[in-house]
Amino acid sequence: MEFFKFSEEQEMLRQAVREFVDHEVAPNAAQWDEKDICPVELFPMMGELGINGIFVPEEYGGTGLGYIERAICLEEISRHSGGLGIAMMTHHLGMSAILSAGTEEQKRKYLPDACSGKKIVGLSVTEPGGGSDFIGLKSKGELKDGQWIVNGRKCFITNSSIADIDIWAIRTGTDTKGRPSLSTVILEKGMPGHLPGRKENKLGLRGSVTGDINCVDVKVPPGQLLGKEGAGAKIAMQAISEVGRAGMAAICVGILRGCLEESIKFSKERILYGKPISKLQAIQFIIAENKVDYEAARLLTYQAASLKDAGLPCADEFAIAKLYATENAVNAAKRTIDLMGGYGVINEYPVGRYLRDALASIPSGGTSHIQKLIIAAGELK
Ligand SMILES: Cc1cc2nc3c(=O)[nH]c(=O)nc-3n(C[C@H](O)[C@H](O)[C@H](O)COP(=O)(O)OP(=O)(O)OC[C@H]3O[C@@H](n4cnc5c(N)ncnc54)[C@H](O)[C@@H]3O)c2cc1C
């Protein structure tokens, strides 16, 4: 494994995003969490900064950078707001599917507005029948008079009601072995019969909209098919495994950094027995554990992102990074709450939010059980 080091340009990007976050995100994160508001007005600002289209080539309105830079942006945003982090990460998820599978016409039609923040993107795969078994999804598209007629219900979809561009995975037939054959279509807000449904009241990652979307006889022109008919499982899986999990790992690296910084700050300020609790060895052990988990998650995440940028296989590496970062963000947040004594459970401090955000990060992009299955399958091959 090569030594991983950020370039000077990447450090400058981090600084620019950090300044934006300190100004626009940090002061408002608690309020977005409490009221469960997604700050959609920040998308055009993040477009100006180049965050929305960070990995999108400049010819489609993007910044023309890569997945390491994307992880930097998500880490910085999620250091203060995991909710805004997942809203952005899902915007990227949908854009990546268009970028990798879209026609030239589709890329030119959708990506520039998504990069500028004029439009928000989502990816709708999960259904009430179970996200882990997504191949068994029930939403279907039937070709009638040259148009796809789409019907079905999606649940737990990030950006559900705020997305202008909504990519759906649907069943369009069966393959030669009789298994469901999936395709992906690009739906647009306002298409007759495309109806965002109830919004979930989540434990964590609040400040992002998660909810149902229903399709009732939505007429979809053939030009809205994303990729070839029958290629939907591959398109959705590539986006989820290389962009979704990558994003959730980076979000939890941000949460882990939050835990580390808050544990240091609090332990230096809290005086017991006439001296800061940072002098107590048990407290130092917590800080050490927070540091180790942050550094390990960070290395796993950026290493996997560097593989993606190099065009190398990276799905297993993102599964490892996602599993490690999400589970240890939960552990670090719990430890940090312990370190703070009674203050740890007072909502004036952000650590309770970090714990809730970390817990809510586990299912998104596939549960820890599923990541373990992927990792073990890779090892047993
Ligand atoms: C905050 C949030 C945002 C999300 N955003 C999106 C989105 O934008 N788009 C989208 O399509 N989906 C989204 N999801 C859905 C997410 O992908 C699913 O929640 C996830 O895939 C798990 O599916 P499920 O909730 O139906 O659980 P289930 O699949 O029903 O799983 C239930 C339990 O069974 C376990 N299990 C399942 N299969 C196996 C197995 N083979 N071996 C061992 N254990 C197993 C699971 O680990 C879990 O513990 C989001 C979820 C959350 C929480």
The ligand as a MOL file (V3000), in Angstrom:
LIG
                    3D

  0  0  0     0  0            999 V3000
M  V30 BEGIN CTAB
M  V30 COUNTS 53 58 0 0 0
M  V30 BEGIN ATOM
M  V30 1 C -30.9600 7.6140 6.6770 0
M  V30 2 C -31.2250 6.6670 5.5580 0
M  V30 3 C -31.1400 7.1090 4.2480 0
M  V30 4 C -31.4000 6.2290 3.1880 0
M  V30 5 N -31.3700 6.7040 1.8970 0
M  V30 6 C -31.6970 5.8810 0.8600 0
M  V30 7 C -31.7500 6.3720 -0.4840 0
M  V30 8 O -31.4700 7.5430 -0.7550 0
M  V30 9 N -32.1010 5.5170 -1.4710 0
M  V30 10 C -32.4060 4.2030 -1.2370 0
M  V30 11 O -32.7200 3.4780 -2.1610 0
M  V30 12 N -32.3860 3.7080 0.0540 0
M  V30 13 C -32.0410 4.5200 1.0890 0
M  V30 14 N -32.0200 4.0270 2.3830 0
M  V30 15 C -32.4170 2.6600 2.6340 0
M  V30 16 C -31.2590 1.7310 3.0030 0
M  V30 17 O -30.5060 1.4320 1.8520 0
M  V30 18 C -31.8840 0.4890 3.6390 0
M  V30 19 O -32.4150 0.8750 4.8970 0
M  V30 20 C -30.9060 -0.6310 3.8250 0
M  V30 21 O -30.4920 -1.1510 2.5850 0
M  V30 22 C -31.5010 -1.7760 4.6720 0
M  V30 23 O -32.7410 -2.1540 4.1460 0
M  V30 24 P -34.0030 -2.2980 5.1360 0
M  V30 25 O -34.0580 -1.0670 5.9490 0
M  V30 26 O -35.1780 -2.6390 4.3090 0
M  V30 27 O -33.6000 -3.4950 6.0950 0
M  V30 28 P -33.7620 -5.0430 5.7340 0
M  V30 29 O -33.1500 -5.3110 4.4070 0
M  V30 30 O -35.1530 -5.4340 5.9580 0
M  V30 31 O -32.8420 -5.7170 6.8500 0
M  V30 32 C -33.3390 -6.0770 8.1490 0
M  V30 33 C -32.2390 -6.7730 8.9300 0
M  V30 34 O -31.8530 -7.9780 8.2720 0
M  V30 35 C -30.4560 -7.9920 8.0820 0
M  V30 36 N -30.1430 -8.7280 6.8670 0
M  V30 37 C -30.7020 -8.5650 5.6430 0
M  V30 38 N -30.1550 -9.4190 4.7710 0
M  V30 39 C -29.2280 -10.1350 5.4440 0
M  V30 40 C -28.3240 -11.1740 5.0900 0
M  V30 41 N -28.2800 -11.6470 3.8420 0
M  V30 42 N -27.5170 -11.6760 6.0510 0
M  V30 43 C -27.5710 -11.2110 7.3220 0
M  V30 44 N -28.4010 -10.2200 7.7180 0
M  V30 45 C -29.2180 -9.6870 6.7890 0
M  V30 46 C -30.0800 -6.5230 7.9700 0
M  V30 47 O -28.6850 -6.3400 8.2190 0
M  V30 48 C -30.9610 -5.9400 9.0380 0
M  V30 49 O -30.3790 -6.1250 10.2940 0
M  V30 50 C -31.7340 4.8860 3.4590 0
M  V30 51 C -31.8050 4.4460 4.7770 0
M  V30 52 C -31.5630 5.3170 5.8140 0
M  V30 53 C -31.6620 4.8250 7.2190 0
M  V30 END ATOM
M  V30 BEGIN BOND
M  V30 1 1 1 2
M  V30 2 1 2 3
M  V30 3 2 2 52
M  V30 4 2 3 4
M  V30 5 1 4 5
M  V30 6 1 4 50
M  V30 7 2 5 6
M  V30 8 1 6 7
M  V30 9 1 6 13
M  V30 10 2 7 8
M  V30 11 1 7 9
M  V30 12 1 9 10
M  V30 13 2 10 11
M  V30 14 1 10 12
M  V30 15 2 12 13
M  V30 16 1 13 14
M  V30 17 1 14 15
M  V30 18 1 14 50
M  V30 19 1 15 16
M  V30 20 1 16 17
M  V30 21 1 16 18
M  V30 22 1 18 19
M  V30 23 1 18 20
M  V30 24 1 20 21
M  V30 25 1 20 22
M  V30 26 1 22 23
M  V30 27 1 23 24
M  V30 28 2 24 25
M  V30 29 1 24 26
M  V30 30 1 24 27
M  V30 31 1 27 28
M  V30 32 2 28 29
M  V30 33 1 28 30
M  V30 34 1 28 31
M  V30 35 1 31 32
M  V30 36 1 32 33
M  V30 37 1 33 34
M  V30 38 1 33 48
M  V30 39 1 34 35
M  V30 40 1 35 36
M  V30 41 1 35 46
M  V30 42 1 36 37
M  V30 43 1 36 45
M  V30 44 2 37 38
M  V30 45 1 38 39
M  V30 46 1 39 40
M  V30 47 2 39 45
M  V30 48 1 40 41
M  V30 49 2 40 42
M  V30 50 1 42 43
M  V30 51 2 43 44
M  V30 52 1 44 45
M  V30 53 1 46 47
M  V30 54 1 46 48
M  V30 55 1 48 49
M  V30 56 2 50 51
M  V30 57 1 51 52
M  V30 58 1 52 53
M  V30 END BOND
M  V30 END CTAB
M  END
